[in-house]
Amino acid sequence: MRLGINLGYWGAGMDSDNLAVAQEADRLGYAVCWAAEAYGSDAPTVLSWVAAQTERIDVGSAIFQIPARTPAMTAMTAATLDSLSGGRFRLGLGVSGPQVSEGWYGVKFDKPLARTREYVEIVRKAMARERLSYEGAHWTLPLPGGPGKPLKLTVHPEREHIPLYIAAIGPKNLRQTGEIADGALLIFPSADHLEETAVSHIRAGREAAGKTMDGFDVCPTLPLSLGEDKDVSTLADAFRPYTALYVGGMGSRKQNFYNQLAQRMGYEKEAAEIQDKYLSGDKAGAAAAIPERLIDQTTLLGSVERIAERMQAYAAAGVTTLTLAPAGFTLDERVASLRAGVEALERAGLA
């Protein structure tokens, strides 16, 4: 099992340290550094900045938002980043959510699975430097009856095949991801429930496409907070606002993929209460309503020994790249978390 790091969103208050964190991860042998985007910083700018000042670590988008860019623009960006980084780019895609897609980008959030499938087909075609011609329900290239003609990407990516990941939560999206992608980006993953909530659906998609799980990258992100095992409850409390935001307030009442995931993990009643409180404006109440076990199942908390045991469970559940979001209020604390991740991996016998 490999390790990655996720820098999250730029502008979250730790920007001055993020480059140093990425460089330390590069020195420690982490496999990939991911950066996210929502409606603040864009991921390509952050990734190019990190890639220019690191040597070995891959840089990946977690995610490029599908409503933000045309497929051809995404292919251009991926090819450019792969070329500039010396073949170290990984392309992660996702549909975002209805609030961001429609409220920020003005793109209707409908038929996300079909849109993703067409998007991936166009991106792959463009990155392979084929002349771009496509007829689908959502994109037609070139536009009919006009001056457009099929064009070919002029930039040569460093590699013939740039790894393509999809951020997926729901069963149908996970199955499609298994069919059409090289990896899945997961969030709020519990090792106890990973088979039924994610891996089984990915495997079904791989089988439908005549493929096995060999070479497919199951890549969840987990916050890591280092401390004494006796202080796990206190460590968990720090993640209550984070969990409440996703389970309670991300998306709408009818379309909150994270809330639905919590329900599939057995927290139906709790997920409903968290959402009710959050959407009514009681964010503190929503955070207080989160079971400590839910937080503990979806983070890495405690001593190196405890974290090593959890890593073994994730590896047994099928995880191939475990992406860490190192917690800490200072650079020294975040670096200590990075080093603890490596030590735990070695103690788990997974390095």
C-alpha positions in Angstrom: 0.0 0.0 0.0 1.3 3.4 -0.9 0.8 6.7 0.9 -0.4 10.1 -0.5 -1.2 13.4 1.0 -4.1 15.8 0.3 -3.4 19.5 0.7 -7.1 20.2 0.5 -8.4 23.6 -0.6 -6.0 26.6 -0.9 -7.1 29.4 1.3 -8.0 27.2 4.3 -5.5 28.9 6.6 -2.4 26.7 6.1 -1.2 28.0 2.8 2.1 29.2 3.9 3.0 25.7 5.1 1.5 23.6 2.3 4.6 23.8 0.0 6.8 22.7 2.9 4.4 19.8 3.7 4.5 18.7 0.0 8.3 18.9 -0.1 8.6 16.9 3.1 6.2 14.3 1.7 8.4 14.1 -1.4 11.5 13.6 0.8 9.7 10.9 2.8 8.7 8.9 -0.3 5.0 9.6 -0.5 3.6 8.6 -3.8 1.3 11.5 -4.7 0.2 14.9 -3.5 -3.4 15.8 -4.3 -5.0 19.3 -4.4 -8.7 20.1 -4.4 -11.0 22.8 -5.8 -14.5 23.9 -5.1 -15.3 27.6 -5.6 -12.0 29.2 -4.3 -8.6 28.2 -5.5 -8.2 26.2 -8.7 -6.3 22.9 -8.6 -4.1 23.3 -11.7 -2.4 26.4 -10.4 -1.6 24.8 -7.1 -0.4 21.5 -8.7 1.9 23.3 -11.1 3.4 25.3 -8.2 4.0 22.1 -6.2 5.4 20.1 -9.1 7.9 22.9 -9.9 9.3 22.6 -6.4 9.4 18.9 -5.8 11.3 16.1 -7.5 9.7 12.7 -7.3 6.2 12.9 -5.8 3.2 12.7 -8.3 0.8 15.6 -8.3 -2.9 14.9 -8.7 -6.2 16.7 -9.0 -8.7 15.7 -6.4 -10.6 16.9 -8.2 -10.9 18.9 -11.4 -14.6 19.7 -11.5 -16.4 18.5 -14.6 -18.8 21.5 -14.8 -15.9 23.9 -14.6 -14.1 22.9 -17.8 -14.9 21.5 -21.2 -13.4 18.1 -21.8 -10.9 19.4 -24.3 -9.7 22.0 -21.8 -9.2 19.4 -19.2 -7.2 17.3 -21.7 -5.0 20.3 -22.5 -4.4 21.0 -18.8 -3.6 17.4 -18.0 -1.2 17.1 -20.9 0.5 20.3 -19.9 0.9 19.4 -16.3 2.2 15.9 -17.2 4.8 17.4 -19.6 5.9 20.1 -17.1 6.2 17.7 -14.2 8.1 15.1 -16.1 5.3 12.5 -16.1 4.1 13.0 -12.6 0.5 14.1 -13.1 -2.6 12.1 -12.1 -6.0 13.4 -13.4 -8.8 13.2 -10.9 -12.3 14.2 -12.0 -15.7 14.7 -10.3 -19.1 16.2 -11.0 -19.0 18.3 -7.8 -22.5 18.8 -6.4 -25.7 20.6 -7.4 -25.1 23.7 -5.4 -21.7 24.4 -6.9 -22.5 23.1 -10.4 -25.6 25.3 -10.8 -24.8 28.1 -8.3 -21.2 28.7 -9.2 -20.8 27.4 -12.8 -24.3 27.8 -14.1 -24.2 24.2 -15.3 -27.3 22.1 -14.8 -26.7 19.2 -12.5 -28.5 16.4 -14.4 -27.5 13.0 -15.6 -24.2 13.0 -13.8 -23.3 9.5 -14.7 -23.9 9.9 -18.4 -22.1 13.3 -18.4 -19.1 11.7 -16.7 -18.9 8.8 -19.1 -19.0 11.1 -22.1 -16.5 13.5 -20.5 -14.0 10.7 -19.8 -14.3 9.4 -23.4 -13.6 12.8 -24.8 -10.7 13.5 -22.5 -9.1 10.1 -23.2 -9.5 10.7 -26.9 -7.9 14.1 -26.8 -5.0 13.0 -24.5 -4.3 10.2 -26.9 -3.8 12.9 -29.6 -6.6 11.6 -31.8 -8.4 14.1 -34.0 -11.3 15.1 -31.8 -14.7 14.1 -33.2 -17.5 13.1 -30.9 -21.3 12.7 -31.0 -23.0 12.3 -27.6 -26.0 13.5 -25.7 -24.1 16.2 -23.9 -21.2 17.1 -26.2 -20.9 17.2 -30.0 -17.5 18.0 -31.5 -17.1 19.7 -33.9 -20.4 21.6 -33.7 -22.5 20.7 -36.8 -23.0 23.1 -39.6 -20.2 25.5 -38.6 -16.6 26.2 -39.4 -15.2 23.8 -36.7 -13.1 20.9 -37.7 -11.6 17.9 -35.8 -8.4 19.1 -34.2 -5.6 17.2 -32.5 -3.8 18.1 -29.3 -0.5 19.8 -30.1 1.1 19.2 -26.7 2.7 15.8 -26.2 2.1 14.4 -22.7 5.2 12.8 -21.1 3.4 9.5 -21.0 1.1 7.7 -23.4 -1.4 7.0 -20.7 -2.1 9.6 -17.9 -3.8 7.8 -14.9 -7.4 8.9 -14.7 -9.4 8.8 -11.4 -13.0 9.6 -10.6 -14.3 10.8 -7.2 -17.2 8.5 -6.5 -19.5 7.8 -3.6 -22.8 6.3 -4.8 -23.0 2.7 -5.9 -23.8 3.5 -9.5 -21.0 6.0 -9.8 -18.6 3.5 -8.2 -19.6 0.8 -10.6 -19.1 3.1 -13.6 -15.8 4.3 -12.2 -14.6 0.7 -12.1 -15.6 0.4 -15.8 -14.0 3.6 -17.2 -11.3 4.8 -14.8 -7.9 3.8 -13.5 -8.7 4.6 -9.9 -11.3 5.8 -7.5 -11.0 8.8 -5.1 -13.0 8.0 -1.9 -13.9 10.1 1.1 -15.2 9.1 4.5 -14.1 5.6 4.0 -14.5 3.1 6.8 -12.4 0.0 6.6 -15.2 -1.9 8.3 -17.6 -1.0 5.5 -15.4 -0.5 2.5 -16.3 -3.8 0.8 -20.0 -3.2 0.8 -20.0 0.6 0.3 -17.3 0.9 -2.4 -15.1 -2.0 -3.4 -17.8 -4.5 -4.4 -19.4 -1.9 -6.7 -16.0 -1.0 -8.3 -15.3 -4.7 -8.8 -18.6 -5.2 -10.5 -17.8 -2.4 -12.9 -14.4 -3.9 -13.6 -16.0 -7.3 -14.3 -18.6 -5.7 -16.6 -15.7 -4.2 -18.6 -13.9 -7.5 -18.7 -11.2 -6.4 -16.3 -9.9 -7.4 -12.8 -9.0 -5.2 -9.9 -5.3 -5.6 -10.8 -3.8 -2.2 -11.5 -6.9 -0.3 -10.3 -6.0 2.3 -7.6 -8.5 2.4 -4.6 -7.5 5.7 -3.1 -9.4 7.0 0.0 -8.5 10.2 1.9 -8.4 10.1 5.7 -7.4 12.8 8.1 -4.6 11.8 10.4 -4.2 13.2 13.9 -1.3 11.9 16.1 -1.7 11.6 19.8 -2.0 9.3 22.8 -4.6 6.5 22.6 -6.2 7.7 25.8 -6.9 11.0 24.0 -8.7 9.6 21.0 -12.1 11.1 22.1 -10.4 14.6 22.2 -8.7 14.0 18.8 -12.1 13.0 17.4 -13.8 16.1 18.6 -11.5 18.2 16.4 -13.1 16.7 13.4 -16.7 17.2 14.4 -17.2 20.5 12.4 -15.6 18.8 9.3 -17.8 15.7 9.5 -20.9 17.9 10.2 -20.3 20.0 7.2 -20.2 17.0 4.8 -22.8 14.8 6.4 -25.1 17.7 7.3 -24.6 20.5 4.9 -22.9 19.4 1.7 -25.4 19.4 -1.1 -29.2 19.7 -0.6 -31.5 17.7 1.7 -32.4 15.4 -1.2 -28.9 15.3 -2.7 -26.2 14.9 -0.1 -24.0 12.0 -1.1 -22.1 12.0 2.1 -25.2 11.8 4.2 -26.3 8.8 2.1 -22.9 7.2 2.7 -23.3 7.6 6.4 -26.7 5.9 6.2 -25.2 3.0 4.2 -22.6 2.6 7.0 -25.5 2.0 9.5 -26.0 5.6 10.8 -29.5 6.2 9.3 -31.0 7.9 12.4 -27.8 9.9 13.3 -27.4 11.1 9.7 -30.9 12.4 9.6 -30.4 14.3 12.9 -27.1 15.7 11.8 -28.6 17.0 8.6 -31.7 18.4 10.3 -29.7 20.4 12.8 -27.1 21.6 10.3 -29.7 22.8 7.7 -31.7 24.6 10.5 -28.6 26.6 11.4 -27.6 24.6 14.4 -24.1 23.7 13.3 -22.9 23.1 16.9 -25.8 20.8 17.5 -25.0 18.9 14.3 -21.4 18.5 15.3 -22.4 17.3 18.8 -24.8 14.7 17.2 -22.1 12.9 15.4 -21.3 9.6 17.0 -17.6 9.4 18.0 -17.4 5.9 16.3 -18.3 7.5 13.0 -15.4 9.9 13.2 -13.0 7.2 14.5 -14.0 4.9 11.6 -13.3 7.6 9.0 -10.1 9.1 10.3 -6.7 7.8 11.6 -6.4 8.8 15.3 -4.0 8.1 18.1 -0.6 6.5 18.4 1.6 5.2 15.6 0.7 1.6 16.8 -3.0 2.3 16.6 -2.7 4.0 13.2 -0.7 1.0 12.0 -3.5 -1.4 12.9 -6.0 0.7 11.1 -3.7 0.8 8.0 -3.6 -3.0 8.0 -7.4 -3.0 8.0 -7.6 -0.6 5.0 -5.0 -2.7 3.1 -7.0 -5.8 3.8 -10.2 -4.0 2.6 -8.5 -3.4 -0.8 -7.0 0.1 -0.4 -3.9 0.5 -2.6 -3.1 4.2 -2.0 -4.0 5.7 1.4 -4.1 9.4 1.1 -3.5 11.3 4.4 -4.7 14.8 5.3 -2.1 15.5 8.1 -3.7 17.4 10.9 -2.0 20.1 13.0 -2.1 23.8 13.7 1.6 24.3 13.0 4.0 23.1 10.3 5.9 21.0 12.8 2.7 19.2 13.8 1.8 18.5 10.2 5.3 17.2 9.4 5.1 15.0 12.5 1.9 13.6 11.2 3.5 12.9 7.8 6.4 11.1 9.5 4.0 9.1 11.7 2.2 8.0 8.6 5.5 6.5 7.2 6.4 4.9 10.5 2.9 3.4 10.8 3.1 2.0 7.3 6.4 0.3 8.1 5.1 -1.0 11.4 2.1 -2.4 9.6 4.4 -4.3 7.3 2.9 -2.5 4.2 5.9 -0.4 3.1 
